[in-house]
């Protein structure tokens, strides 16, 4: 008997079995619809927290490069980050997960990708995500009834919804771990990208802004609890934390740390989308080749 094959089968069985247990949404054992999405007591053995990152000493980093990438939600491979645009059963879009975490003060949120200015509470960032639109009839009411509060229906609240998100910007670090002898990636920041809340209904404006930046290590537990849809097998949904850390998405590099103050690619290659894409691929290949070059003498 080949004991290596036996051990491999046992290991695979354990891994697959644990994934099935963690992905159970209780749809077959629920006694009423409200129980769907809530794990039963029999399924409570799954871990409640994501696997923590291993400690990496600065002395173990032989080489590193920080990159900023854009995840376009128009690409089909990135659809699990976009849909559902409205909460469906126990599933939510990534934007709704981030927004709810922001409102519940469960995330470390900043205004830029360098994490230089922290947002202290949802009140400090609410103006970026929503605005109040006063209707013309409201001014007539205020003129006719000075001092009286506006009744309902005279003010519309306009807010950025999941379907308004065009993509995500992410900041991460590629590094070569000399202790383990391999190239690794660590995600450190993510930001939803959308039109300004004041330009949502203006189709002529195509400029997009970073709504807020999330320090990703602070969001891991929240990302682990939220599940993304698995098109290959809906019985085994994956967490957003797994999806992002394993880089199961398509992204384009738009900036890399450099001597010119970390300038963007479109700052030195202007008005040529094809050349910008080729430059992004060149940087990506350069990073990928570093691991091979480490073993070249």
N, C-alpha and C positions, 0 to 999 in steps of 0.2 A: 504494500500500500504506500502511495506517495503521500507522506505526512504534510508536505508543503501545500499540496492541493487541498487537503482536508482543512488545514488551518486557514487557507485563503477563503474557502467556502464559508467556514464558520465566521470569519471576520466580516465578509460581505453580508452575510445573513444578519449579523448584529447591527451593522451600519444601516442597512435598508430597513430593518425592523424598527430601529430607533427613530428613523426619519418618518416612517409611517405613523408611529405613535405621536411624534411631535406635530405632525400635520393633521391629525384627526380634528375634524370640526364638529363631531358629534351629530352629523346629519342622519346617520342610520340608527342611532340609539336614542335620539331626542324624543321625549314624550309630548312635547308641544313646541311650536315654532320658536318661542323665545329662548329655548335651550340650544338652538343651532348656533354654532360659533363659540360656545362655551365648553371647554374640555370637561369630560366627565371625571368622576373620582378615579375610575380605572385608568385614565390617561394622565394622571397627575404626576407621573414619574419623569416626564420630560423636563429638561433644565429650564429654569425660570429666567436665566440671565445669559447673555452671549458669552462665548468663550473669551476671556480677557486677552489682550495683546501681551505677547511675551516681552520681557525687558530687553531692551537693546542699548548697550552702552555705546557712547560716542567712540570708544576705542575699537568697537567691533565694526564700525562703518568705514569701509575702505574707500568708498566712493558714493556720492549722492547727487541727485539733481531734482530740484523742485519744479513742478509743471502745473500750469493752469489749463483746464480743458473745458470744452463746452459739449454738453449732452443734448443733442437735438431730439425733441420729442416727436418730430415728424417722421423719424426713422422707425420702422416697424419693430426692430429689436428693442427699442426703448419704450414700447407701449406699456409694459408692466409698471413703469414709473408714472405714466400719465393717466391710465384708466384704473378704476371707474371715475368719471368726472363728478358723479353723485354717489354718495355712500350706498353701497349695495351689500346687503347681508352684513358680513363681518369685514368686508374689504373696503379700503379707502385708497385714494390716490396718495402719492408721496407728499404732495403739497398740503393736503388736509392733515396728514400725520404731523408735518412740521408746524403747521399753523396751530393745531390743537396743543402741541407741546409748548409752543411759544406763549399761547394764552394761559396755559397752566403753569408757566414759569418753570418748566422742566428742562430747558435748553439754555446753553450759553450762547447768546446771540450778539453779533457785532455788525458794524456798519460797512466794513470793508474786508477784503480777503487777507489783510495783514493782522486782523484782530487787534487793531490799535484803539478802537473806541467801542466800549461795551454798551449794549442796550439794557438799561435797568428797568425791566418790566414792559408789559405789552403796551402800556399807554404811550411810551416813547416811540413806538414804531407803528402805532395804529394808523397814523395819517398816511403812511406809505401804502397800506393795504385797503383803506376805505376812505370815502369822503361823503359829505352830505350835500345833496343837490337841492337847492331851494327852488321850487316851481314859481313861475311868474304870478300865479294866483295868490301865492303867499304874501307878496308885497302889497297887493290890493287889500288883503285881509288885515295886514298890519297897519296900513294907512286908515282903514275904516274902523279898526278896533285897537287903538294904541294902548300898549301895556298889557294886552291879553296874550297868553301863550298860544302858540300855533297849534291847532288841532291836527289830528292824524290825517295824513293824505296830502299835506302841503310840502312835505320834505321827503325826498327819496334818498335812501342810502345806497350808494354804489360801491361795491367792493370787488376785489380781485378774486375770481373763482378758479377752481382747478382747470377749467377749459381755457382760461386766459394765459396759462403758463406755457411759454414757448420752449423752455428747456431749463437745464441746470448747469451752473458753473461749479466746477469742483477743483479743489487744490489738493495736491498730493505730493508725496516724496517717493521717488525711486531710489533705492540704495542697495549697495552690494554688502551683504553680511559676510565678513571674512570668517567668522566663526562657523557658519553653516555652509559657506561657499556657494551662495546663490543670490540672484537678484530678486529683490522683494519690493512690494509697493505698500505704502501706508496712506490712507485717506485721512486728511486733517480738516477739511472744510468743504461745505456745500452751500449753494445759494440758488434759490429759485429765480428765474429770469422772466420778466413780463414787461408789457407796456406800462407806462405810468398810469396810475388810477385816473388821472385827468385826461388821458388820451385813449382810453379803452374803446370808445365809440368812433374814434377818428381813424378811418382806414388808410388815410394818406400818410399818417405817421408810422414809420417802421423802426423807430429807435426803441431799444429795450434797455431796461435797467436791472441792476441786482437789487432785489427787494430787501434782503438781509442775508448775512452770512452766519452759518451755524458752525460752531466748533464741534466737529463730528464726534470726537470721543465722548462728549457730553450727551450725545443723542443715541448712543449705541443701544441702550436698554429699550428706549422708545422704538427704535428701528427693529429691534429683535421681536418685540411684541406684535408689530404690524406685519401682515403677510401680503406678499405680492402673488399675483396669479401665475401659475405654472402651466403654460400652454401644452406641454408634453404630457402632463399628468396632473389633473386638478386634485387628486388625492394627496399630493405631496407639494403643497404650496411652500414657497421659500420666503424667508423674512427679508425685509429691505436691507437689513444689516448684512446678511449673507450675499444678497444680490450685488450690493455696492462693493463690499470687501473682496469678493471674488471677481470683480470687474465684468459682470455679465451684462454689459451695455456697450454701446458704440459711442466714442467720444473723439473730438478733434482738438488737438493742442492749439491754443491761441496765444499762449505766453509761456516762457521758460525763464528761470532766473538767469540774469546776464549782467555784464559789467555796465550796460547802458541804463541802469535803473529799472531793470526788469521790464523793458519796453515790450509792447505787444507786437505780434508778427505784422499786423496791418499798419504799424507805425513805420516799418522800413520796407514793406512790400505793399504799396498802396494801389487801390483801384484795379486789382487783378486777383479775383477770387481763386483762379486756377493755381497761380503761383503761390498764393497763401496756403492752399491745401497741400501743394507739393512740399512747401517748407515745413508744414506740420508733419508730413510723413517722413521727411528727412530727419527731423528731431527725434521722432519715434523710433526710427531705425537706428539712429545713433545710440539711443538709450538701450535698445535691445541688443545691439552688438557689443556693448560693454561687458556683458557676462561672458560672451565668447572670447573677447580679447583678454580677459583675465587669465585664460588658460593657454594663451599663445605666447610662446617664448621666442 
